[in-house]
Amino acid sequence: MNGGSNNTIRWPRNTLKTHQKILLATYQRLCSLAHHIIQAMPLSWNQSNCCNIDANQTATLRLFRYFPHQAHPRYIGSAAHSDWGLLTLVLADDLLFANRHGGQLEISLQSQKWQRIAVPTDDSIILNAGDYLALSAPAGQVHSPRHRVLLDQEKDRISLVFFFYPDSQVLVPPALFSHGEITDGDQQQLSLLECQAASAECSAHDDLLHTNMTFSDFIKMKWAQVKR
């Protein structure tokens, strides 16, 4: 779902109209929440003018269902990665409802050890900083965590994930083109900077990293890499 427009929505089959209305309302509320979070950010993070034009139209809400995998415990349902954008908000059934543990979301921080996401209440929303924010903020102040999903052997896992991007014509932050600004102690493995093509070959990727690009053009390049 992009921008709350029916022209850009791919509904699951047999989705009830009532459920569509609920999801559209959820989309709008998550857009509003993302703007409130951005307004609360320190000015030094350089996001005061990031999202005033078409960010609500480029944001994406996706519904994921991870089926159980009986043969292998801790089977990886979503491989390790970081998110490309500004913010990611996650609502998952194992976080919203007590005793609902179908798979689990794990993150890896500076220690590079995987740990399960723990939340204080059953109605929590997970907030992840994205790669764009990590690169826009002063070096080392924001961490875009690598994360993955492990499958359960018996229960499926359903999560609603909201990806919030900056305006499409915002320029990719200069820090992206000089990744060395991030000190060795805070070095981050960001998917935005990686070649994610299936062949692990991106002929133009390194050249594009050193070209002044809009976020929209850069993300188009990234989607082309991950298309399977």
PEGI-V769036 format. One line per field, one symbol per residue. ss: DSSP state (~ for helix, > for strand, _ for the rest). phi: phi as a letter, one per 40 degrees, with the letter a starting at -180 (. if undefined). psi: psi as a letter, one per 20 degrees, with the letter a starting at -180 (. if undefined). A space follows every 10 residues. Layout:
ss = ???
phi = ???
psi = ???
This chain:
ss = _>___~~~__ ______~~~~ ~~~~~~~~~~ ~~~~~~~~~_ __~~~_____ ____~~~~_> >>>>>>____ _____>>>>> >_____>>>> >>~~~~____ ___>>>>>__ ___>>>____ _____>>>>_ ~~~~~~____ _____>>>>> ______>>>> >>>>______ >__~~~~_~~ ~__~~~____ ~~~_______ ____~~~~__ ___>~~~~~~ ~~~~~~__
phi = .bggcccbbb cddgccdccc ccccccdccc cccdcccccc cdcccgbcbc abbbcccccb bbbbbbccbc cbcgcccbcd abccccbbbb bbccccbcgb bbgacbbbbd cgbcbccbbc bcbcbcbbcc cdcccccddg cbbcccaabb cccbbcbbbb bbbbbcdccc ccdddccadc cccdcbdbcb cccccbcdcg bbdccccccb bcbccdcccd cccccccb
psi = ppjjpiikpn qqqkpqhghg gghghgghhh gggghggghi qqhiikjhkh kifkhhhiqp pqppooqqnh hoqkpohorp rrqhbgqppp oqhihhpqkn mnrqpqqobh ijppqqppqh rikqppppqr ggghhhrqpi hppopqrrpq qrihqrppqo pooprrqhjp qpqhhhimii hpqhhjpqnp hhiqojqhik pnhighghik qoqqhghghg gghhhip.
